[in-house]
Amino acid sequence: MLDLKVTSEARVAALQFGVFKKTILEKILKQKTIDLKKDHDVVFSWGYAESMLKHKNIIFVEDGFIRSVGLGVEMKKPLSWVFDKKGIYYNPHRGSDLEDILIQISTNDQMIERVTKLKQILVSNNITKYNLESRKTELRFSKKNILVIGQVDEDLSINYGANYVKNNFEFLKKVRTDFPDKYIIYKPHPDYESGLRSSSSANEDMHLYADKILKKASIIDALNLVDVVVVNTSLSGFEALIRDKEVVCYGEPFYSGWGLTKDMYVESIKSRRKRKLSLQELIYGCLIIYPNYFHPETYESIEIEEAIHLMGTVKHRNPLLKTLVNHTLKLLIRLKKIIKDLWI
C-alpha cells in the first residue's frame, strides 16, 4: 500500500485521467489536481507508457485486482487502485513495485494466518475483480475440459505482456494446436459481452477453434467447469490460482515466472523473477501489500477485508437501474463513435 498523503502545498498533476477517474483521484488525495503543463511536484498517470517516464516523480495508477461489483467500463466506483512508482504490474519488460514486493516477501505465522483466512473468504464468497452476475450453462465439469480466457485485444496488458500472440483469435488458434485432444471452452471478455466495447471481427469466429463459447458466464462459473485454465495475460489466471487450478500462461502476467504457473513463452521476466513463491506469498503480496483500498463514499483508506464486506452490500442492488445505466452508456458510446467518424 502506497502512502498517498501529500501536503496541501504540493502541486499534483493528473495525466490521462478521464473526468470520472480524476474526480475519484482528487477525493482520495483530498485536493485538486492541476494541468500537467503547469509546474508540478508529482504526476499521477492513469496507465503506463514509456513516454511518461520523462516526468519527474511519476506514479502509475491502475485498477486493483479486487475492484468493484460491475465493470470499470460501466463507471462503477472502484474499491481499490494500485499506485506504482517504478512501473506497472502488467509490463514485464521492466520492474515494478509489485515485482519488488514479490521478490522480497517473507511471510511469518501472522501473515500466513491472515492470507489463509482471506483466501477462504474469496473462494467461499466467489469474490473476483468485477463480481459479475452470471447466466447458467448446461456444461458440466470434466477432466477433458480446458478453459481459455479471452481479453480485450487493445488492453495494455496484451500490448506489453503478450509475447507470442497479440489477439484473441490467434491465441485461441494456438491453444487448439497445443491442446488438440481437449474440449476447449472459450470465455469472451465481459467488456465485449456488455456491449460497451466493440469487438474485432475475429472475435466472431472463435467457434472455429473452440468447442464451446461460454457467453454471459461469470469467471467463477467458468472455473468450476475445469481443472486447467489457459490465459495470455488475463487476471483470471490469478483468480484461478487462488482456487487451486492449474494455470497455463502464453504471455507474462504478474503472477507468472514464480513457479506457480506453466509458462509457455517466458522472455522478459526470467532474468528478474528468479525465486519460487508459495501461493500464500503471491496472494499476500498482490492483494494485501500492493493495492490501496478505500471506502467508496468517504475515500478513506481501508483494508481488503472491509472492502470485501462493502462489496456484499451492493451485490443485489436494483437490476432495473443497472440496465438503464448500461443502455445510457451504450448510447453515449455510439454517439461518440458517430461524432468521431464525422471528423475523419
KEKE-3310 file (N, C-alpha, C; in steps of 0.2 Angstrom, whole numbers, plus 5000, padded with zeros to 4 digits):
npx = (5004:5003:5009:4998:4998:4999:5006:4997:5002:5008:5010:5000:4998:4988:4988:4981:4969:4952:4936:4928:4937:4947:4940:4938:4952:4955:4947:4952:4965:4962:4963:4964:4969:4981:4984:4995:5004:5008:5019:5024:5024:5022:5016:5002:4998:4986:4987:5001:5015:5030:5034:5030:5039:5047:5043:5045:5045:5034:5019:5011:4995:4982:4967:4964:4966:4955:4941:4927:4909:4903:4908:4923:4921:4908:4908:4908:4910:4927:4934:4947:4963:4979:4995:5010:5026:5037:5035:5023:5011:5008:5017:5030:5042:5050:5054:5043:5034:5026:5033:5045:5040:5036:5048:5055:5047:5043:5035:5027:5020:5009:5006:5003:4992:4983:4982:4978:4965:4959:4960:4951:4939:4938:4936:4925:4915:4915:4922:4929:4938:4928:4915:4903:4886:4879:4875:4867:4875:4874:4884:4895:4907:4922:4937:4942:4940:4946:4948:4949:4954:4947:4952:4952:4957:4965:4970:4981:4989:4990:4997:5009:5013:5010:5019:5019:5007:4995:4981:4964:4959:4971:4977:4968:4968:4981:4981:4972:4980:4990:4983:4976:4967:4959:4943:4939:4934:4929:4930:4923:4929:4921:4919:4916:4905:4896:4893:4898:4910:4916:4920:4933:4931:4937:4934:4921:4923:4927:4922:4927:4938:4935:4927:4916:4908:4907:4895:4891:4894:4899:4916:4919:4909:4914:4926:4923:4921:4932:4949:4960:4966:4969:4978:4982:4987:4978:4970:4962:4969:4976:4965:4961:4972:4971:4960:4965:4968:4976:4987:4990:5001:5003:5007:5016:5010:5008:5009:5015:5030:5035:5035:5023:5014:5012:5023:5023:5030:5042:5050:5054:5054:5062:5075:5073:5063:5068:5066:5056:5039:5027:5009:5003:5012:5011:4998:4997:5006:5001:4987:4986:4998:5001:4990:4980:4966:4950:4936:4921:4913:4918:4931:4941:4956:4955:4956:4958:4949:4938:4934:4930:4919:4911:4908:4898:4887:4882:4880:4867:4859:4847:4842:4835:4839:4853:4852:4846:4857:4867:4861:4861:4875:4879:4872:4879:4892:4890:4886:4898:4906:4900:4902:4915:4918:4913:4922:4933)
npy = (4994:5010:5026:5039:5052:5069:5085:5100:5110:5104:5102:5094:5084:5077:5064:5058:5054:5052:5062:5055:5046:5056:5064:5054:5052:5065:5065:5055:5060:5071:5084:5096:5093:5099:5106:5097:5105:5115:5120:5107:5095:5082:5068:5059:5046:5039:5022:5016:5021:5021:5034:5042:5042:5052:5062:5070:5062:5053:5043:5028:5023:5011:5000:4990:4972:4967:4975:4980:4979:4975:4982:4992:4999:5002:5012:5009:5013:5011:5000:4998:5004:5002:5010:5014:5017:5013:5006:4996:4983:4975:4976:4967:4970:4979:4982:4983:4990:4980:4968:4970:4968:4955:4949:4951:4947:4939:4928:4928:4919:4926:4933:4922:4916:4927:4928:4915:4915:4925:4920:4909:4917:4924:4913:4906:4916:4919:4929:4940:4951:4959:4954:4949:4946:4931:4919:4904:4889:4874:4866:4854:4850:4842:4832:4833:4845:4862:4878:4893:4910:4925:4941:4959:4965:4976:4979:4985:4976:4966:4972:4975:4963:4951:4940:4931:4929:4941:4944:4939:4929:4923:4918:4909:4900:4895:4889:4878:4871:4867:4860:4848:4837:4841:4847:4863:4877:4893:4908:4924:4941:4951:4965:4965:4957:4965:4975:4987:4989:4988:4973:4965:4959:4946:4941:4936:4924:4914:4901:4893:4887:4884:4872:4876:4891:4901:4911:4925:4921:4920:4922:4913:4903:4898:4894:4883:4873:4867:4860:4865:4880:4892:4906:4922:4935:4937:4943:4933:4921:4923:4923:4910:4903:4906:4898:4886:4880:4873:4883:4889:4899:4910:4922:4935:4937:4946:4936:4925:4916:4913:4900:4895:4893:4886:4891:4896:4904:4912:4927:4941:4941:4931:4935:4942:4937:4926:4918:4906:4906:4904:4900:4907:4917:4924:4928:4936:4947:4952:4955:4961:4969:4977:4984:4999:5001:5009:5017:5018:5029:5038:5038:5036:5027:5009:4992:4976:4967:4974:4980:4969:4966:4978:4976:4966:4973:4979:4970:4966:4976:4987:4979:4984:4998:4996:4991:5002:5011:5005:5005:5018:5021:5014:5021:5033:5030:5025:5038:5045:5038:5040:5054:5055:5048:5057:5067:5062)
npz = (5000:4995:5003:5001:5006:5003:5004:5007:5000:4990:4972:4962:4948:4935:4924:4909:4915:4914:4917:4926:4933:4937:4946:4957:4960:4965:4976:4984:4986:4992:4987:4974:4957:4946:4929:4918:4911:4919:4932:4943:4957:4958:4948:4944:4934:4924:4919:4909:4900:4890:4887:4897:4907:4907:4915:4931:4947:4945:4946:4943:4939:4941:4940:4955:4960:4965:4962:4961:4961:4946:4930:4926:4914:4915:4923:4937:4954:4960:4972:4975:4970:4961:4965:4958:4959:4951:4940:4931:4935:4924:4914:4909:4905:4912:4929:4943:4957:4962:4958:4965:4978:4978:4975:4987:4998:5013:5023:5039:5053:5057:5046:5037:5043:5041:5027:5023:5029:5021:5008:5010:5012:5000:4991:4996:4995:4982:4976:4965:4953:4947:4950:4943:4938:4933:4919:4919:4913:4903:4903:4911:4924:4918:4916:4904:4899:4895:4900:4891:4892:4886:4881:4881:4865:4863:4876:4888:4895:4886:4876:4882:4888:4881:4873:4862:4855:4850:4849:4853:4844:4837:4848:4853:4842:4843:4855:4852:4843:4852:4862:4856:4859:4869:4876:4872:4880:4878:4885:4882:4884:4897:4894:4880:4880:4887:4878:4879:4873:4857:4848:4838:4821:4821:4834:4832:4826:4834:4836:4827:4833:4846:4856:4864:4866:4880:4885:4894:4906:4923:4929:4940:4938:4926:4930:4938:4929:4925:4927:4922:4917:4903:4899:4891:4896:4906:4921:4926:4927:4939:4948:4946:4951:4964:4967:4966:4954:4939:4930:4914:4905:4891:4889:4899:4913:4929:4939:4934:4931:4944:4948:4950:4939:4923:4911:4895:4885:4890:4892:4895:4909:4915:4919:4931:4939:4949:4960:4969:4973:4986:4985:4995:4998:4986:4985:4996:4994:4982:4985:4997:5001:4989:4983:4985:4996:4997:5005:4996:4998:5007:5004:5012:5018:5018:5024:5015:5019:5024:5012:5005:5013:5010:4997:4997:5001:4990:4980:4976:4971:4963:4949:4938:4937:4935:4922:4915:4916:4909:4896:4894:4894:4883:4872:4873:4870:4857:4851:4853:4844:4832:4831:4831:4818:4809:4809:4803)
capx = (5000:5007:5006:4996:4997:5003:5005:4992:5006:5011:5006:4999:4996:4985:4989:4977:4963:4945:4933:4926:4943:4950:4936:4940:4959:4955:4944:4957:4971:4959:4965:4963:4975:4982:4986:5001:5008:5010:5024:5021:5028:5021:5012:4998:4997:4982:4990:5008:5018:5037:5035:5028:5044:5051:5040:5048:5040:5028:5016:5007:4989:4978:4963:4967:4964:4948:4939:4920:4903:4902:4914:4925:4919:4901:4909:4906:4915:4932:4936:4955:4968:4986:4999:5016:5031:5043:5032:5016:5011:5006:5023:5035:5049:5054:5052:5038:5034:5024:5038:5050:5037:5036:5055:5057:5042:5044:5029:5028:5014:5003:5004:5000:4985:4978:4981:4974:4958:4957:4959:4944:4934:4937:4933:4918:4910:4915:4925:4933:4939:4922:4909:4898:4881:4880:4870:4868:4877:4872:4890:4897:4914:4926:4944:4944:4939:4951:4945:4953:4951:4948:4954:4952:4963:4969:4972:4989:4992:4991:5002:5016:5014:5009:5025:5018:5001:4993:4974:4961:4958:4977:4978:4964:4970:4987:4979:4969:4986:4994:4979:4971:4963:4955:4937:4941:4929:4932:4926:4925:4930:4914:4918:4913:4898:4892:4891:4901:4916:4916:4925:4935:4928:4940:4930:4915:4925:4930:4919:4932:4944:4933:4921:4910:4909:4904:4893:4887:4895:4904:4923:4918:4905:4918:4932:4920:4920:4939:4955:4966:4964:4974:4977:4988:4990:4972:4970:4958:4974:4977:4959:4961:4977:4968:4955:4969:4968:4982:4986:4995:5002:5006:5011:5020:5007:5012:5009:5019:5038:5037:5035:5016:5011:5016:5024:5025:5034:5045:5056:5056:5054:5066:5081:5072:5059:5072:5064:5050:5034:5021:5003:5001:5016:5009:4991:4998:5009:4996:4981:4987:5003:5002:4984:4977:4959:4947:4929:4918:4909:4922:4938:4947:4959:4953:4959:4955:4943:4932:4932:4926:4912:4907:4905:4892:4881:4880:4879:4860:4855:4841:4844:4832:4843:4859:4850:4845:4863:4870:4859:4863:4882:4879:4870:4884:4897:4888:4886:4905:4909:4897:4905:4922:4918:4911:4928:4938)
capy = (5000:5017:5031:5044:5058:5074:5091:5104:5114:5100:5103:5087:5084:5071:5063:5053:5053:5055:5065:5051:5044:5061:5065:5050:5053:5071:5063:5051:5064:5077:5090:5097:5092:5105:5105:5095:5110:5119:5117:5102:5091:5074:5067:5053:5044:5033:5018:5016:5021:5023:5041:5045:5041:5059:5066:5068:5060:5050:5037:5025:5021:5006:4996:4984:4966:4966:4982:4983:4975:4978:4983:4998:5002:5004:5018:5008:5015:5006:4999:4998:5005:5002:5016:5011:5022:5011:5004:4994:4976:4972:4977:4963:4972:4982:4981:4987:4989:4973:4963:4970:4966:4948:4946:4952:4945:4934:4928:4925:4915:4930:4934:4916:4915:4932:4926:4909:4917:4929:4915:4906:4922:4925:4907:4904:4921:4920:4936:4941:4958:4963:4951:4950:4941:4925:4915:4897:4885:4867:4862:4851:4849:4837:4832:4834:4852:4867:4885:4898:4916:4930:4948:4965:4964:4983:4980:4987:4970:4962:4976:4974:4956:4945:4940:4926:4931:4948:4945:4933:4924:4919:4915:4903:4896:4892:4884:4872:4867:4864:4855:4845:4832:4844:4851:4869:4881:4899:4914:4931:4946:4954:4971:4964:4955:4970:4979:4994:4990:4984:4968:4964:4953:4940:4938:4932:4917:4909:4894:4889:4884:4882:4868:4879:4898:4902:4918:4929:4917:4923:4918:4908:4898:4896:4890:4877:4868:4864:4859:4869:4887:4894:4913:4925:4939:4939:4942:4927:4916:4924:4921:4903:4900:4907:4892:4880:4877:4873:4889:4889:4906:4911:4929:4936:4941:4947:4930:4920:4916:4912:4893:4893:4893:4883:4897:4894:4908:4917:4931:4947:4940:4926:4937:4945:4933:4920:4914:4902:4909:4900:4903:4912:4923:4928:4932:4942:4952:4955:4958:4964:4974:4981:4989:5003:5000:5014:5017:5021:5035:5043:5038:5035:5021:5003:4986:4972:4963:4979:4981:4964:4967:4983:4973:4962:4977:4982:4965:4964:4982:4987:4977:4989:5004:4994:4990:5009:5014:5002:5007:5025:5021:5012:5026:5038:5027:5026:5045:5047:5035:5044:5061:5054:5046:5063:5071:5058)
capz = (5000:4995:5007:4996:5009:5000:5008:5004:4996:4984:4966:4959:4941:4933:4916:4906:4919:4912:4922:4932:4937:4940:4952:4962:4962:4969:4983:4988:4988:4996:4985:4967:4953:4941:4922:4918:4908:4925:4937:4947:4961:4957:4942:4944:4927:4923:4914:4908:4893:4891:4886:4903:4911:4906:4920:4937:4952:4942:4950:4938:4943:4938:4945:4959:4957:4968:4961:4961:4958:4940:4926:4926:4908:4917:4928:4944:4959:4962:4979:4975:4964:4963:4964:4957:4957:4947:4933:4932:4936:4918:4910:4912:4902:4917:4936:4946:4964:4964:4957:4970:4984:4977:4976:4994:5003:5018:5027:5046:5055:5057:5039:5034:5045:5038:5020:5023:5030:5015:5003:5011:5011:4992:4987:4998:4993:4975:4975:4959:4951:4945:4954:4939:4938:4928:4916:4920:4907:4903:4903:4917:4924:4915:4916:4897:4898:4897:4899:4888:4894:4881:4884:4876:4861:4864:4883:4889:4897:4880:4872:4885:4891:4877:4868:4857:4851:4852:4849:4855:4838:4836:4854:4853:4837:4845:4860:4849:4841:4858:4865:4851:4862:4874:4875:4873:4882:4877:4888:4880:4889:4899:4891:4874:4881:4889:4873:4880:4869:4851:4846:4831:4818:4823:4840:4830:4823:4839:4836:4823:4837:4852:4856:4867:4868:4886:4885:4899:4912:4927:4929:4945:4935:4921:4933:4941:4924:4923:4932:4919:4914:4899:4898:4888:4902:4910:4928:4928:4929:4946:4951:4945:4956:4971:4968:4966:4947:4935:4925:4908:4903:4885:4890:4905:4918:4935:4943:4931:4932:4951:4949:4951:4933:4917:4907:4888:4881:4895:4889:4899:4916:4918:4922:4937:4944:4950:4966:4969:4978:4988:4983:5000:4997:4980:4987:5001:4990:4976:4987:5004:5001:4983:4981:4990:4996:5000:5005:4990:4999:5011:5001:5017:5017:5022:5022:5010:5022:5024:5005:5003:5016:5007:4991:4999:5002:4984:4975:4974:4970:4958:4942:4933:4937:4931:4915:4912:4916:4904:4890:4893:4892:4876:4868:4873:4866:4849:4849:4852:4838:4826:4831:4828:4811:4806:4809:4799)
cpx = (5004:5004:5005:4995:5002:5001:5000:4996:5009:5007:5006:4995:4993:4985:4985:4971:4957:4942:4931:4932:4947:4947:4938:4947:4959:4952:4949:4963:4969:4962:4964:4969:4975:4984:4993:5006:5011:5015:5021:5026:5028:5016:5008:4996:4992:4985:4997:5010:5025:5038:5033:5034:5048:5049:5043:5043:5033:5025:5011:5001:4985:4973:4966:4964:4957:4945:4932:4915:4901:4908:4916:4922:4911:4902:4907:4912:4920:4933:4944:4958:4975:4990:5006:5021:5037:5041:5025:5016:5011:5012:5029:5042:5053:5051:5046:5038:5031:5029:5043:5047:5037:5043:5057:5053:5044:5039:5030:5021:5008:5001:5001:4993:4981:4977:4977:4966:4955:4956:4952:4938:4933:4934:4926:4913:4911:4917:4930:4934:4932:4915:4903:4892:4882:4874:4872:4870:4875:4878:4892:4905:4917:4933:4946:4944:4945:4947:4950:4950:4952:4949:4952:4958:4968:4971:4979:4992:4994:4997:5009:5018:5013:5014:5023:5012:4997:4985:4971:4960:4965:4979:4974:4966:4977:4986:4976:4975:4989:4990:4974:4966:4958:4948:4938:4934:4932:4927:4928:4925:4923:4913:4915:4906:4893:4889:4894:4907:4915:4921:4927:4931:4930:4936:4924:4917:4928:4928:4923:4937:4941:4927:4915:4912:4904:4901:4889:4888:4900:4911:4922:4914:4910:4924:4929:4920:4926:4944:4960:4963:4970:4973:4983:4991:4984:4973:4966:4963:4976:4971:4959:4966:4974:4963:4959:4969:4975:4982:4992:4995:5006:5010:5014:5016:5011:5013:5013:5027:5040:5036:5028:5012:5015:5017:5027:5030:5037:5051:5058:5057:5059:5073:5080:5068:5063:5070:5057:5045:5029:5015:5001:5005:5013:5002:4993:5001:5005:4990:4981:4992:5002:4996:4983:4969:4956:4939:4926:4914:4914:4929:4943:4950:4956:4957:4955:4949:4937:4930:4928:4919:4908:4904:4899:4886:4879:4879:4872:4856:4851:4844:4841:4836:4850:4857:4850:4852:4867:4868:4861:4870:4883:4878:4876:4890:4896:4888:4893:4908:4906:4901:4912:4923:4917:4917:4933:4937)
cpy = (5006:5022:5037:5051:5063:5081:5096:5109:5111:5102:5097:5088:5077:5070:5057:5050:5056:5058:5061:5049:5050:5064:5061:5051:5059:5069:5059:5055:5070:5083:5090:5096:5098:5102:5102:5100:5115:5116:5113:5098:5084:5074:5060:5052:5038:5028:5020:5017:5024:5031:5045:5046:5048:5063:5065:5066:5057:5044:5034:5022:5016:5003:4991:4978:4964:4973:4984:4977:4978:4981:4991:5002:5005:5010:5016:5010:5010:5006:4999:5000:5003:5008:5013:5016:5020:5009:5002:4987:4972:4973:4973:4965:4977:4981:4985:4986:4983:4968:4964:4967:4958:4945:4946:4949:4939:4934:4925:4921:4919:4932:4928:4915:4920:4930:4920:4911:4921:4925:4911:4911:4923:4919:4906:4909:4923:4927:4936:4949:4962:4960:4952:4944:4936:4922:4908:4894:4878:4863:4860:4850:4842:4837:4834:4842:4857:4874:4890:4905:4921:4937:4953:4965:4971:4984:4981:4980:4965:4966:4975:4967:4950:4945:4936:4928:4937:4949:4938:4927:4920:4916:4908:4898:4892:4887:4878:4868:4864:4859:4852:4841:4835:4847:4858:4874:4888:4904:4920:4936:4950:4961:4970:4962:4960:4975:4986:4995:4985:4979:4968:4959:4947:4937:4935:4925:4912:4902:4890:4884:4882:4877:4871:4887:4900:4909:4919:4924:4921:4919:4913:4902:4894:4891:4883:4871:4864:4863:4864:4875:4890:4902:4916:4929:4940:4938:4936:4921:4917:4921:4913:4900:4901:4901:4886:4876:4877:4879:4888:4896:4907:4918:4929:4940:4942:4941:4924:4921:4915:4904:4890:4891:4889:4889:4895:4898:4914:4920:4936:4946:4936:4929:4941:4941:4926:4916:4911:4905:4903:4903:4908:4918:4928:4932:4937:4948:4956:4958:4962:4970:4979:4986:4994:5002:5006:5014:5021:5028:5040:5044:5038:5028:5015:4997:4981:4969:4968:4980:4976:4964:4972:4980:4969:4966:4980:4977:4964:4971:4982:4985:4982:4995:5002:4994:4997:5012:5011:5004:5014:5026:5019:5017:5032:5036:5027:5033:5047:5044:5039:5051:5060:5052:5052:5068:5068:5060)
cpz = (5000:4999:5002:4999:5005:5004:5004:4999:4990:4978:4962:4952:4939:4926:4914:4910:4916:4918:4928:4936:4941:4946:4958:4965:4967:4976:4987:4990:4993:4994:4977:4963:4948:4934:4922:4915:4914:4929:4942:4951:4960:4952:4944:4937:4927:4917:4913:4901:4894:4891:4892:4908:4912:4912:4927:4942:4949:4945:4945:4942:4938:4943:4949:4956:4960:4967:4963:4960:4952:4937:4927:4920:4910:4922:4935:4948:4961:4970:4980:4969:4966:4961:4964:4955:4952:4940:4934:4932:4929:4913:4912:4909:4906:4924:4938:4953:4966:4963:4963:4977:4984:4978:4983:4999:5007:5023:5034:5047:5055:5050:5035:5036:5042:5031:5019:5024:5024:5010:5004:5010:5003:4989:4989:4996:4986:4973:4970:4958:4951:4948:4950:4940:4932:4925:4916:4913:4908:4904:4910:4918:4921:4915:4909:4895:4900:4896:4897:4889:4888:4885:4879:4872:4862:4871:4883:4891:4891:4876:4875:4886:4887:4871:4862:4852:4854:4852:4851:4850:4837:4842:4855:4848:4839:4851:4857:4846:4846:4862:4861:4854:4868:4872:4877:4875:4882:4881:4886:4886:4891:4896:4884:4875:4883:4884:4873:4877:4863:4850:4839:4828:4819:4829:4838:4827:4828:4839:4831:4827:4844:4852:4859:4868:4874:4887:4891:4906:4916:4927:4934:4942:4930:4924:4936:4935:4922:4929:4929:4915:4910:4898:4894:4894:4907:4917:4930:4930:4936:4950:4951:4950:4963:4972:4966:4959:4944:4930:4920:4905:4896:4885:4896:4910:4924:4940:4940:4932:4939:4953:4951:4945:4928:4912:4900:4884:4886:4892:4893:4906:4919:4921:4929:4942:4945:4956:4965:4975:4980:4986:4989:5000:4991:4981:4991:4998:4985:4979:4993:5004:4995:4983:4987:4990:4999:5000:4999:4991:5002:5007:5006:5016:5021:5020:5018:5013:5022:5017:5003:5006:5013:5000:4992:5000:4995:4978:4973:4974:4964:4951:4936:4932:4933:4924:4911:4912:4910:4897:4888:4891:4885:4871:4868:4869:4859:4847:4848:4846:4832:4825:4828:4821:4807:4805:4805:4792)
residu = (MET:LEU:ASP:LEU:LYS:VAL:THR:SER:GLU:ALA:ARG:VAL:ALA:ALA:LEU:GLN:PHE:GLY:VAL:PHE:LYS:LYS:THR:ILE:LEU:GLU:LYS:ILE:LEU:LYS:GLN:LYS:THR:ILE:ASP:LEU:LYS:LYS:ASP:HIS:ASP:VAL:VAL:PHE:SER:TRP:GLY:TYR:ALA:GLU:SER:MET:LEU:LYS:HIS:LYS:ASN:ILE:ILE:PHE:VAL:GLU:ASP:GLY:PHE:ILE:ARG:SER:VAL:GLY:LEU:GLY:VAL:GLU:MET:LYS:LYS:PRO:LEU:SER:TRP:VAL:PHE:ASP:LYS:LYS:GLY:ILE:TYR:TYR:ASN:PRO:HIS:ARG:GLY:SER:ASP:LEU:GLU:ASP:ILE:LEU:ILE:GLN:ILE:SER:THR:ASN:ASP:GLN:MET:ILE:GLU:ARG:VAL:THR:LYS:LEU:LYS:GLN:ILE:LEU:VAL:SER:ASN:ASN:ILE:THR:LYS:TYR:ASN:LEU:GLU:SER:ARG:LYS:THR:GLU:LEU:ARG:PHE:SER:LYS:LYS:ASN:ILE:LEU:VAL:ILE:GLY:GLN:VAL:ASP:GLU:ASP:LEU:SER:ILE:ASN:TYR:GLY:ALA:ASN:TYR:VAL:LYS:ASN:ASN:PHE:GLU:PHE:LEU:LYS:LYS:VAL:ARG:THR:ASP:PHE:PRO:ASP:LYS:TYR:ILE:ILE:TYR:LYS:PRO:HIS:PRO:ASP:TYR:GLU:SER:GLY:LEU:ARG:SER:SER:SER:SER:ALA:ASN:GLU:ASP:MET:HIS:LEU:TYR:ALA:ASP:LYS:ILE:LEU:LYS:LYS:ALA:SER:ILE:ILE:ASP:ALA:LEU:ASN:LEU:VAL:ASP:VAL:VAL:VAL:VAL:ASN:THR:SER:LEU:SER:GLY:PHE:GLU:ALA:LEU:ILE:ARG:ASP:LYS:GLU:VAL:VAL:CYS:TYR:GLY:GLU:PRO:PHE:TYR:SER:GLY:TRP:GLY:LEU:THR:LYS:ASP:MET:TYR:VAL:GLU:SER:ILE:LYS:SER:ARG:ARG:LYS:ARG:LYS:LEU:SER:LEU:GLN:GLU:LEU:ILE:TYR:GLY:CYS:LEU:ILE:ILE:TYR:PRO:ASN:TYR:PHE:HIS:PRO:GLU:THR:TYR:GLU:SER:ILE:GLU:ILE:GLU:GLU:ALA:ILE:HIS:LEU:MET:GLY:THR:VAL:LYS:HIS:ARG:ASN:PRO:LEU:LEU:LYS:THR:LEU:VAL:ASN:HIS:THR:LEU:LYS:LEU:LEU:ILE:ARG:LEU:LYS:LYS:ILE:ILE:LYS:ASP:LEU:TRP:ILE)
# end
